[in-house]
């Protein structure tokens, strides 16, 4: 039986570690058109109390501000965001970053689900 998700990934950031702005989607290889695409990302925070380490969305926009969206890590908090638009195109606004941990450490779990139309 095939899964609609990748294996869970445990992620650890020590002081000064970060993951610069990136997308979780990728475009299929011309040689592997049947490769599934990451449809959604779920981030599950396992700790809190560090300085820094926020997850930010630098391209996020709404009607009130053009500032990046910033999410503070808290135990049990989760973020769900889509990497694809409803029409199947990749969502450039899903770009996100793990800001540098300035003190302490950060633990989280990633879950990536694939395009539900892929079988």
Secondary structure, 3 states (H helix, E strand, C coil): CCCCECCCEEEEECCCCCEEEECCCCCCCCCCCCCCCEEEEEEEECCCCCEECCEEECCCCCCCCCCCEEECCCCCCEEEEECECCCCCECHHHCEEECCEEECCEEEEEEEEECCCCC
